[in-house]
Amino acid sequence: MPSYYHIFDPRIGLAWDVFGNGKTSVRAGFGIYHDMINVNSNNDTISAPPWALSVDIPFPVSLESPYQGHNVPFPAFPPFQHDQTFAFPYFGNEFDPTMKYPVLMQRNLAIEHQLPKGLLARIAYEGMNSYHLFGGVEQNAGVYHPGVSTFENVQQSRPMGQYFTSNSINTATGTANYNALALTVEKRVTRGLTFLGGFRWAKMIDELNGAGTSMGQGDYTTPNPKFDYGLSSVDVNRQFIGSFVWELPTFDSLGFFGRNVIGGWRSSGILTLRAGFPYSILSGLDYSYSGIGADRADLIGNPNLPGGRSTAAKLQEWFNTAAFTFNAPGTYGDSGRDILRGPGLATLDFSLTKSFPLKFGHFGETQRIDFRAEAFNMFNHPNFGKPDNTITDPTFGQVLSAGSSRIMQLAPKFAF
């Protein structure tokens, strides 16, 4: 790959005191950034021949004699000799020599206004566009032949089937864009109550959730990356996060008990409410006969079920499973990427802390005992995972997992 010494990454920002009284401001910023290729992708490449030996046999004659009809290069030890024999076909993994570095363009615009009683309100737009994102594209997908293609003869239908099984080329062809409206209210004080609350309404679209090209298999579900353009698998379209710190009074009128037992505590918490993550519906069978094995299902009805159902009914069938069927032979499925959304999340993390001063020794040194009580997911709200999204699974459409239940911990600490 060529070196790039001419990369230009400008950043610009501005802040404007609108009325000159320090209470209303407009802030904006724009920047261009370049990313780099992760090391794991390079490691995948050295797992492929000629740096390593492998024998790929999709459908062996039998398990008793799996190498029948194939050249067996083992045993062999690196460094390989110049006359080392490699067993064809094997998986390929290479880099596009014309690949460019990923480019990220970020922008934001915010209006802030100071309200009475220490309140600050902010409304902001956040955006980002990304180009030349890294990913592996399959170059040797099987070609469908009506009436002829089967699961067993996919290898014979690959254009380079004599030499390669899967052959992924690491390139930078992906794109992504993100846009969000963020509303924030903040209150800061030296003692008493401090809080920060924010709501974000956002949308993120991309073609690939992550890149790895593991063992030569392409990251995209088809040889055409644009087929996967849709909601990002990490898109959160609605989210509220609120946090607070509240210092309780000391109740001096109640004497020692008011100052040191029921008074002087500090409580804090974080409330998180967000929508669930998107997901796709997978066929579970390689009806495209491409050898990629990531076909999506065909959509034949309305995937949404009526509201008002019990939690048990939702967990048993999160979406209308009858709205999907296996993809038509020779196709990759028409249901689209990440068209459904899983369960959301609601959790409150809470803590109570207090320091108890102690005095010991001849010189009146001050020690203290710090006490902390914490509760994660304080109300033990069930936060369910995504439903089973593969048609061939007997639990298709069911929600089978959940996040952590309530966790509580107590921690004393002696400081001296």
N, C-alpha and C positions, 0 to 999 in steps of 0.2 A: 504494500500500500504506500502511496506517496506521502511524503511529509507535507504538512500545511503550516507555512510560516506567515501567511497573509490573512489569517483570520482576524476579523474586525468585530469586536464585541462592545458596541457603544452602550452607555447607560446614561439616562438623563432623568432628573427629578426636579420638581418645583413645589414650593409652599407659598401660599398667598393669604395674608391677613386681610380678609375681604373688607371689613369696616374699620380697620385700624385700631380696634379696641382690644385685640387679643382674645376675642371670644368666638369668632367664626373663622374657620380656615378651610381652604381648598388645597388638597395635596394630590399630586399626580406623579407617575413614574413610568418609565419604559426602559427595557433592557433586552439585549440579545446575549444568549449564552450558548456555548457549545459543550456537548457531553462527550464522554469517551466510551469505548467498548469495554464491557466487563470481562474480567479475567476468566470466568467460567466458560465463556464462549471459546476462548483459545484452548482451554483444557479439553473441550469436546472434540476439537479438531485433532488433537494428538491421540485421541482414542480410536481414530479411523486409520486404516492402512494408508500409506506404508509405514506409519509410525507404530502401529500395533497390528497384531494378527487376530483375525476373527473368521468364523465360518457361519454364514447365515443360511439356514435351511427352513423356510417357512412351513413346508409340509413334507416332513421326512417320510420315507417309505415305511419305516416302523421305528419305534423307540428302541428296539433291540439292536437295530443296525442303522442309526441315524445318519451316518456318513456315507451310506451306500449311494454311489453315483457322483460323489463329490471328492475333490482333491483335499486331502488332509495335510496341513502344513505342520502339525505338531509332532513331536516337541520341537520348539525353536526358542532361542534365547537372544535378546538384544545385546549388543548391536547386531542387526541382521546382516548376513553376508550378501554380497552383490548378486549371488545366484539364488537368493531366497525365493521360494515359490509361494504365491498368495492364492488363496482359494476364491475364485469368482463364483457367483457375484458377491460383493460385499457392499456395505453402506459407505456412502461418500459424504464428506463434510469439508467444504472449502469456503474461501472468502472471495467475494466479488472484488476484483482488482480496481474497479471504478467506484468503490463505495466511498460515500462522503460521511463526514462526522455529523451526528445529530445536532439540530439547531432548535433552540427554545427561545421564543419571543414572548416576554411577559409584560403586562401593562396593568395599571390600576389608576383609579380616580376615586378620591374620598372627600366627603364634606363633613366637617366636624363642627359641633356647636356646644359651647359651655352653657349649661342650664343652672338655675339656682340650686342651692344646697349641695354643691359639690358634684353635680351630675354632668356627665359628658355623653352626648349622642353622636353617633357616627353612621353614615350611610356610604357604602363603598361598592364600586364595581371592580371585579377582579377577572382578568382574562389571560389566557395563554394559548399560543399556537406552537405546535412542534412539527418539525419536518425531518426527513431522513432518519426515522427511528429504526433501530436495529431489529432484525428478525431473520429467521431462516425460512426460505421458500423452497418447497419441494420441486425438484427439476425432473423427476423420473416417475411421475404418477402413472399408474396403469390406465390404459385407454379402454373404455367400455365398448364392447362389441355385442350388440343385441343377439340374444339366443346362443351366444358362445361364452361370454364371460361368466366365470364362477369364482368363488372364494379361493379355490385351489390353483387356478391358472393366472392369478394377478401378475405374478412375476414374469410370465411369458408375454404379457401385454404391455409391459413397461418399454418405453422407447429404447432405453439402454439396459434392458433386462439381462443381456449376456454378461455385462460387467458389474452392474450396480443393482442393489435392492433399492432402499430409499437413498436419495441423493439430494441433500439439502445444501443450498448455497446461502451463506451468510451475507446479507445485503442490508442496505439502509433505504427502505422504500416506504416505511410506515409514516402515518400522519396522526395527529391528535389535536383536539381543541377543547378548551375549558372556559366556561363563562359562568359568573356567579354574581349575585346581589347579596351583600352582607349588611345586616343591621346590627348595631352594637349599642348597648347602654352600659355606662360604667360609673361607679361611684367610689371615690377614694377619700378616706378620712384617716386621721392619725390614731384614733381610738373609736370603739363602737363598731359600726357595721360597714363593711366594704364588700361590694359585689361587682361582678362583671357578667353580663349576659349577651349572647349573640345568636342570631338566626341567619342561616345561609340557605339561599335558594339557588341551586346550581345544576349544571349539566355538563357531563364530560363524555366526549365521543372519541373513539379511537378504533384501531383495527386489531390490536394485539395487547393483551394484558401484561405480558412479560416475555422476555426473550431468553432462550437458553440453548435451543437446537440440540437437545439431549440425544446423544448417540446417533446423530445423523438425521433424526426425524425433524421435518420442518415444523416451525412454530404455528404457521397458519393452517387453517383447516382445508384449504384448497391451494392449487398452484397460483391462484389469483388473490393477492392480499386484499383487494378492494371488496371481495365477497364477504369479508369479515367486518366491514365498516358498520359500526353501530354503537350502542351505549357501551361505555367501558364497564368491565366487570367490577371495578371499584368505584363506580359512580354512586354518589349519595346526593339525591336531588333535594332533600330537605333535612336540615339538622339544626337543633337548638342545644347549646351548651351554656349552662349558667353555673357560676361559682361564687362562693361567698366566704367571708371570714367575719366572725362576730365575737367580739370581746365582751364577755358578761361583766356586769358591775360587781364591786367587791362587798357591798352591803355592810359598810363600816358600823352602822348602828347596831348590828347584831354581835359586835365584838369579834373575838377570835374565831368563833364558828362562822360568822358571816364573811370575814376576810379570807380565811384559809380553807374552809370546807366547801361551802356552797358558792362562794364568790371567786372571781379571778380566773374563771375557766375561759378557754378560747375554743370556739367551735368553728369548723370549716366543712365545706362540702362541695361536691361537683355533681350536677345533674346533667345527664346526657340523654337526649331524645333524638333519634334519627331514623330515617327510612331504611329499608333493607337493601341489600346488594342485588343487582340484576343477575340473571343466569339464562342460559340457553337450554333448549330441549334437544337431547341427543338421541339419535336413532339407536345406537348401540351395535349396529351391524354395518359393515362396509359395503352398502348397496351401491355406492359409486364405483366400486371395484377399482379403486385407485391405489389401495394399499396404505393410505394415510390413516384411515380408521377414526376419523373425527366427524363423520356425517351428522348433520342435524336432521331433525324430523320434519315432515311435511305438516303444515297447518291446515286442518279441514273443518274447523269450527271456531266457536268463541271460547278462548281459554279461561275466561273469567267466570267465577261462580257467584251466585247471589250473596249479598251481605246478610248479616244477622245470624249466621251460623254459629254454633257453639265452638269453643276452642277445640274440643275433641274431634268434631267434624272437620275442622280446618286442618288439624294435624294428620288426619286420615287421608284427606285429599285437599291439598293446598290450592290446586288449580284443576281445571276440567281436563282430566286425562284423556277423555274421549275426543278432545279437539285435536289430537295429534296422532299421526300414524307414521309408519316407516317411509323413508324417502323413496321416491320412484327410482327404479334401476337406472344407473348411469348418471344420477344427479347427486348433489351434495345437500339436498334438503332446502325447502323454501320458507322455513319458519323464522329465519333471521336470527341474528346474534343478540343475546341478552334481551329478549323481548318481554320477559317476566321478571318480577321482583320478589325477593324473599321476605321473610318476617323482619320487622324493624327491631330496634333496640331501645330499651328504657331502663336506666339504672341511676341510682343515687349512691355515691360514696360519701361517707360522713366520718368525722373525727372529733374527738374531744381531747384537749391537752391542758395540762396545768403544771406549774412548777411550785414545789413546796420548799421554802428556804429552811435550812437547818444551821445551827451554830454549835461547833464543838471546839475543843482545844483551849489552851491557855491564852492564845492571841486573838480569840474571837473570829477565827477563819469562818467564812461562809461557804457552806456546801448546800446542795439542793438535791431533791428527788424530782425528776421529771416523769410524769405519768401520761401515757397516751393510750386512748381507746379508739379503735378504728373499725369501721364496718364497710365492706365493699358489697355493692348491690344490697343496700341496707334493707329494703323491703322484700327481698328475695323474689323479685319479679322474674318470671321465666322468659329468657331471651333465646328464641329458637333459631336453629340454623336453617340453611337452605333445604328445600325438599329434594328428594331423589329425582333427578332430571333425565334418567335414561330409560327408554321404553322397554328394553329387554329385562330390566330389573323387576322382580316380583313386588318390590316396594315402590314402584314408580308413582310419583306424586305425593308420597308420604314424607312427613317431617320426622327425622330420626335422631336429631341431635339438638343440643341446647348448650348455651354458655354456662359460665360458672354460677352456682347458687351463692347464697349469702355466705360471706367469709368474715369472721370477726376475730380480732386479735387485741391483746392487752400487752403493754410494754412499759415496765418501769426502768428508770435509769438513774444511777447515782453519780452525780457530778461533783468533783472536788478539785 
